[in-house]
Amino acid sequence: MKINNSVRLSYRLMSADDAELLYQLDQDPEVMRFITDGEASSRESIDNVLVPRMQKYLNPDKGWGLWQVNIAETAEYIGWILVRPMNFFSDAPEFDNLELGWRFCRSSWGKGFASEAARHVKDALSVNADNKKFCAIADENNVGSIGVMKNIGMSYVKTYLHIDPLFECHVAYYQINN
């Protein structure tokens, strides 16, 4: 699957070759504030945890993976959009409910890039009738990410304790039907 440029942004699926970009993004304590309480990811955790996890759900035909987001005019890397089945790393993945997530460089915040990218990726994936729903989760105090969820048309469903093999966190869960 290919995702064409949106108004200001370009997209491509990331691979293990992009580990340095993933690492650099995770070095900003504000970027990591609601993910790890501001603690930067180590290069070892990128190489041995994040990249192998990404490779497990990577499916280029279905559009699953981390979509690198760049400013189209300059090719500057500003972040990524995650696409994978909700609860992928559980005993009951929801293959018809795609989880969207995002992480962007602080220098790009407040410019609508995350909403533009998330909406554009969601819309590109919407053409597949197997994708019945799209959802997103965020720390219940992360008003920036919750704002993106609302901006792309998602509605609040619930707050719950999300359990992943890597973390547990009370999250706000938003969803939109396709």
Beta strands, then each sheet from edge to edge (+ up, - down):
strand 1: 9-13
strand 2: 65-71
strand 3: 77-86
strand 4: 94-104
strand 5: 133-139
strand 6: 155-163
strand 7: 168-177
sheet 1: 1+ 2- 3+ 4- 5- 7+ 6-
end
